[in-house]
Amino acid sequence: MPWPLSQDYNEAIQHPSLCFADAELKQCEAATNALGLPVPCSGNFADVYQLRFGERAWAVKCFTREIPGLRERYAEVSKYLQQVQMPFMVNFLFLEQGIRVRGQWFPILKMDWVEGLVLNAFVRDNLDKPQVLDMLGQIWIKLSVWLREAQLAHCDLQHGNVLLVPGARAGTVGVRLVDYDGMCVPALELLKSIELGHANYQHPQRLREGTYGLHIDRFSHLVIYTGLRALLVGGKPLWEKYDNGDNLLFTQKDFENPRASALFQDLIKLNDPHVRKLTQVLAAASQKPIDQVPALEQLAPPTNTPTAAPVVAPGADAATGQQRRTAIKAAPLQPVRPDPVDPFAATMADGGSSRRTRYQARRNRSPAIAVAAVLAALVMLLGGTALYFASSSSGNRPTDAQLAQKASESIRPITRALRVYPESFPMKLGGLGDSCGA
């Protein structure tokens, strides 16, 4: 049975009440162009349409060729995503009897529709904001750790599948990963890959041999993170020299022969030791077996970056044409600005080791220790007074210097307790409480 072509889907979707089996989709209208025709976003083996009903909008993915085991793959991916509950992932619904074209039923994916900027468009718009690029890089490291620890591989990490969307709070931005056609979960690891991913982000071995597995993302993580760090240093001149609209600095040719790559040579010359190290590791990784690519967090710099200014998410009208992609409305977004409930926020502002964090840890200690320190100091003070009178009566009166030293030793535990536990006392003496932890 031949699968419908894009033109076939365009004709069918003009009549949602007739072509869909899903009750919600039956009520929708397809987003159209100036000529009144549906506007699909075409991919490797599927077209995605936007359908709206009132304020609700869905993305409907229609397949243009047969994919062996498609239903079983999506069933395993959906089940696993529900188990691991990754905040940057999204849910979807696979409908076996999805859309009717010329009297026959074909499967579809039904998703909520969310608009945002794809990764390379977001980076382009923030080339003059190094703090934004730095925070995005830190988020990317955390994301790679989450995927690895969850035994989950996207298998096509590239600019078009990384969506930056406005966060739940003003001045924040969220990261979403979309397009799970080639995703690998433990139940699928022994199967063959149904796609090879974007060539400008994939290891040469995968493009040659179709390698598939839970380790596949490590090379793409390294490519994206190296690109972000390089642009943080090289800025707009580096972008203008190597951006082709379908990459993040690197291309497939760079990975095939790093020694002959002008980009690799330019990155090595940048005045930044971390970028040079990343460049060397990436060049070496492209020439070694794919299972020897290191995990990204092993290459991350120390996380003692100062708190960044809030990141202003670009407006919805900033994304046009192919920059608009489909995602699914799901868990709370991951803001670039630190958020107490955000799983990514721990290392964004100060690496989790700031003076504020250490002070907060001290505050959580029991106030009883502070009270004990004060009592001990008072005992020392009273003992010193008794010793003074005893010495005076025997004719061995201490000198002024000895008295000053004794008083200092007696009062030191009190001042230390006030610094460490200011909340244990109703008053703050001489501003000590105001400067705690500073």
BELNORQUI-V370032 format. One record per pair of residues at least 24 apart in sequence whose C-alpha atoms are under 6 Angstrom apart, sorted by the first residue. I is the first residue (numbers start at 0). J is the second residue. Records with the same first field share a line. If there is no record, write none. Layout:
I = J / J
This chain:
2 = 63 / 64
3 = 63
4 = 63
9 = 37
18 = 98 / 99
19 = 97 / 98
20 = 97
27 = 51 / 52
56 = 112
57 = 110 / 111 / 112
58 = 109 / 110 / 111 / 112
59 = 108 / 109
60 = 107 / 108
61 = 107
86 = 330
87 = 175
88 = 176
89 = 327 / 329
110 = 327
111 = 327 / 328
112 = 325 / 326 / 327
113 = 325 / 326
115 = 162 / 163 / 164
116 = 162 / 163 / 318 / 322
117 = 158 / 159 / 161 / 162 / 322
118 = 158 / 161 / 162
119 = 158
126 = 234 / 235
129 = 231
130 = 307
136 = 224
140 = 296
151 = 184
152 = 182 / 183 / 213 / 216
153 = 182
154 = 181 / 182 / 215 / 216
155 = 196
165 = 312
166 = 332 / 334
170 = 309 / 310 / 311
171 = 310 / 334 / 335
172 = 312 / 334 / 335
173 = 332 / 333 / 334
177 = 326
188 = 212
198 = 251
199 = 250 / 251
202 = 285
217 = 294
229 = 274
254 = 285
257 = 282
302 = 350
303 = 349 / 350
304 = 349
305 = 349
306 = 348 / 349
309 = 336
358 = 436
366 = 423
369 = 416
372 = 412
373 = 413
376 = 409 / 412
379 = 409
380 = 409
